[in-house]
């Protein structure tokens, strides 16, 4: 059975705290299991989730600040230690290729896992997956940084009452889906006449950045948006200076972009009470709001349902 959910490994920005590990997020999307931004300690956090190295199919790194990549050496070595039998793709900003090479070979080990190294070289780069398209968009941060979104293509939902009205049933429904039309009693019935569009689901991952076009492009109509909210509005000037977002800014992006479920994370250690992020975001966003905590799971919301015309 297919499963689509986010597992949070860590939620701290810059440095871990007693309650928050460095960043780390795993998206399970049917057969794809994608590890985003494995910070220090991610390998150990995985042990608490039931997700194994063998489950991973892909690793995506937004940029090469330590809290987003220092877990790479252990994770990569674990792929070999566990003799993961399938290739694992790795995406990261091409300008950080030297950092990736150093992290990949940070210590001596016997490399048996097959890494498919596929750097991001351009804003808007598309990677075709079996479950949809992974898109990378440039963000605004002091070093080269990309966010990612996974977009499932739209499908269609057959309407039983319309199929019945045309006398279509059984194997003929499958043929109509495949071919796009069916001749019934001398009349051609098209797929569009007996179905409505089933919108594909969208997941977006936005880490260290100031407000920019890339943020909005990634967040557009996301069913689940994971986005940094390092600061509160009281530090908005500092956030802008260092290339980060506030909880209020992230929430406004979500509202303006039609996001369904908003997950805030990457919190500065200066804030002890996470409820402050919730309260600030709630002023600007009325949808499902999650203040991420380590080792929690957030389901991708059910598909949007298009009404029949």
Secondary structure, DSSP 8 states (H G I E B T S, - for coil): ---EEEEEEE-BSSS--SS--B-EEEEEETTEEEEE---TTHHHHHHTTT--GGG--EEE----SGGGTTTHHHHHHHHHHTT--S-EEEE-BGGGHHHHHHHHTSS-----S-EEE--B-STT-EEEETTEEEEEEE-BSSS--EEEEEE---EEEE-HHHHHHTT--THHHHHHHHHSEEEETTEEEEGGGGEEEE---EEEEE-S-BS-HHHHHHHTT-SEEEEE--B-GGGHHHHHHHT--BHHHHHHHHHHHT-SEEEEE-B-TT---THHHHHHHHTT--SEEEE--TT-EEE----------
